[in-house]
Structure formats: C-alpha cells, structure tokens
Amino acid sequence: MHVVVNAAMSADGKLSTREREPIAISGGTDFDRVDGLRADSDAVMVGVGTVLADDPSLTVDDPDRIAARRGRGKSPQPARVVADSRARTPPDARVLDDEAETYLLVGERTASEKVERLDRAGATVIATGQARVDLPAGLDALESRGIDRLMVEGGGELIFSLFDAGLVDELSVFVGPMVIGGRDAPTLADGDGFLEEFPDLELIGVERMDGGVLLQWDVA
C-alpha cells in the first residue's frame, strides 16, 4: 500500500486552534489540489478526533474527477477510513453517509454494542490490536479489500502513529501565512514524539500557493 499524508498547517506548525476549531489555513488552489489527491486515492483516512472536531465528508467535489473515476472502473468516491480505537464515531457522522464505503478501524476490546451501533449505521468495522488500533494490521486488512493508495488527512495523533510505524511514503504540507500559537493546539505530528531515529525526508517539491507554500517530501 502507498500512503500519502497531506495536511495544511500554520507557519508555526499548528493544524487548528487550541480549542480544535476548524480554520481555513489554505485557499482555493490548495482545496482543488486536495480534491485531486482524493480523486486519485482508493481511500481517505482520518483519526476519530478529526471526525469529532470537523465532521468531514472526505469526498471528491469535482464532477469531472468523479466521472474520471467511473471511467477508470472505480467507485465514484474513494472509501473513507477512520482510525477509532474506542468506536467514538457518532452514528450520524458525515463519513457514515451513503456517498461512499466507510471502514472503521477499532480496537479488539471495543464494546460489542458500540461496534453493532456503527455497523447498523453503515460502517464496515475492522477490529485489530487490543485497546488501540494496530495500524500495520489495519492497513493490511484494507489492502486485502483492494485499497492500494491511501490518503491521510489527519489529525496529528494519527499522523505521528503512522510515521512511528514506518507506514508513510509521501508527505505533502501546505504552510499557510498565519500564526495560530497555543501550546495545546494540535500540530502536524503529535503523539509521544521521536527521541532518536527520526523519519528521513527527501524534499521533492516546493511551490508558492495561496499566499503560502506547498512542501512535498518522499519518506525513506
């Protein structure tokens, strides 16, 4: 599986405010680029924190891109994937609508009634790991279901966990012309952080965009 992490952050590395309120960091050009990345992916993944804070749909907007997916023999929309160890995704979340298939990665210790509730809401639940999702096993399960290219849109805890497990192949970051601040505001990669053996990135692209800059790396 090829995993592409994409995010927008402020000049000081924040994904949103300390209150986790969504904020428009990039503009129309970057929004269109992200729509194209989604259209080229088999699935789009977020952590449950992003679902609870933003309630995203994770769908492709451009009708021409949707038509192009159909022309390639794909479903009109990429699948949605939520890493949700304790099955906290609300049954009425937009990722559970009928626009696309949705996979929820949950821990094996998750209460059965929560799993059944989300199953009734239309999710395909994949249990892996114990209290926390085992991401390598979860991505293997997704790959066995035909997902070969996965786009990850956040948040910081999930992004760090994927880097920590050595699962990321590409990183694209739009850096916006603003400072958000706040020691408790989420960053690109939260979690425990690395103390040694940091991920090795090779810069492959720099582009001015929407008053900021798009940075693209390959991950060794």
N, C-alpha and C positions, 0 to 999 in steps of 0.2 A: 504494500500500500504506500502511496505517495501522500505525505501530509504537508499541507501548506498552512502556516499560521499567518493570519492577516489581522492587523489592528490599526487603530488611529489613537494617537496619544498627544498630549500637550508637549510643549518644549521642555517641560520639567518631568516628563515621563509618566503623567497620570492619565488613566483611562476615563475617569469621571471625577466628580466631586467627592468629598469625604462622606456625603450623605447618599452616595451611589446614584445620584440623579443623572439620567442620560443627558448628554450635552453634545451639540454638533461641533465636532472638532475640525472636520474636513468639510468640503463643499461639493458642488455638483459634479465636477470632474472626477473626484475620487469616488463619489457614490456610484457613478457609472462604471468605474473600474471594478469596484467591488461586485456590482451586479454581473459583470462579465466573468469574474472569478467564480461566482456561484454557478453561473451557467455552464462553466467548464468542469464543474465538480460533480462527482456522483453523490456526495452528501455534504452537508454543512453542519458543523458541530459547535456547541457552546456548553458551558457549565450551567448548573441549575441556578447559580447566583445571577447570571445574565438573564435567565428566564424570569426570575422573580423581580429583578430590577427593571427590565426593559420590555418584557413580553414581546420579543421579536417574532416575526413570521418566518424569517430565514428563507424567503422565496425570491425567485427571479422576477423582476418587474417588466423588462423589455419584451414586448410581444414577438419581436423578430428573433430574439435569443431563445424564447420558448419554442417558436416554430423550428428553429435550427436544431434544438434538442430532439424534437419529434423526428426531424429529417434524418438524424443520426440513429434513429431507432431507440432513443432513450425516453424515459418518462418526461412529461412536460416540466416538472420541477425536480430538483435534487431532493434526496431524502434529508430529513432532519435528524440529528443525533444530539441527545442531552446526556451529559455525564451527571448522574443524580444519585449519589450513593445511598441516600435515605428516602428516595422517592418523594421528594417535596414538590415536584412539578404540579401545579394546580390542574385539575381536570379540564378547566375551561381555558387553559393557556393557548395562545395562537399557534404554537408549534404542534398542537394536537388537533388542528382543524383538518379538513379533508383535502387540502390542496396538495399534500404530498405524504408519503410514508414517513413515520416517525419511529425512531428507535430510542429507547431509554436504557442507559447502562446503569444498573443499580447493584448494590452490594448483596451478597447472598444472605445476609442476616436481615434484610429488609422485611418488615412485617407483611405477611401474605395479603392482608386486607388492603394495604396500600398498592401492592402490585395488581391485585384484582381490580381496584378502582381505576387505575391507569390503563389497564387492559381494556376495560369497558369504554374508556374514553377514546380508544382507537390506537393506543401505542403498542408497539412490539417491544416487550420488556426482555432485556438480556441481563441475567444475573451473573456476576463474575467478581471474584475477590470475596472478602468477608465483610468487615464493616465499611471498607472503602472499595470503590471500583478498581479492579485490576486492569489498568489501561492497555497493556500489551495484549492480554487475553481478549479484552473487549474489542480492540481493533482487529484482532484475528477473526473474531466472530463476525464482524461487519464485512471483512474481506471475503469470508466464505459466502456471504449473501450478495456478492457482486460489487461491493464498494471498493474501487481501486484508487480513486483520487478523493481525498478528504480535505475540505477547507475548514479551518478552525478560526472562529471569530471571538474567542474569549470565554471567560474573563481571565484575569491574572493568575488565579489559583490553577485553573486547568492548563493554561499555557506553561506555567512552571512545571507542572506534573508531567506534561508531555516531553518537555526538554529533559527533565530528570530521568525519564525512562528511555531517552535516546530515540524518540519516535518522530522528531520533526526533520523534514527535508528542506523546507524553504521558509523564510521569514520575510514578510513584507510589512513595513510600518510607515504610515503617514504621520509625520510630525507636524502638528499644527502651530500656527503663530499665536500662541496664548500660554499663559502660566496659570495653573489651577491651584497648586500648593496643597498643603494638608498632609500631616504625617500619616493619617489614617486613610487617605484617598488611595484607591486601588492603582497599582502600577502594571506595566506590561507583563511582568513575571513576579508574582507574589510567592506564597508558599514559604518553605524554610530557607530558600536561597542556597547558592553554592558557596562552599568554602575553598574548594580546590577542583581541578579538572573541569574548568568552565567550558561550556559548549564553544566549539571553534566555528566562527562565521567567516565566510568569504563574501565581501561586498561585490555584487554583480550589477547593481543599478542605482543611479541617483537621478532624480527628476524633480524639477520645480513644479508645484501643483497647488492650486487653490490657496496661494499665499504661504504655503509651507513647502515641505519636501517629502518625496516618497523615496524610501530607502529599501533596497532589496538585497537579501543575502541568501546564499546557499549554506546549508548547515552540514558540516563534515560529520 
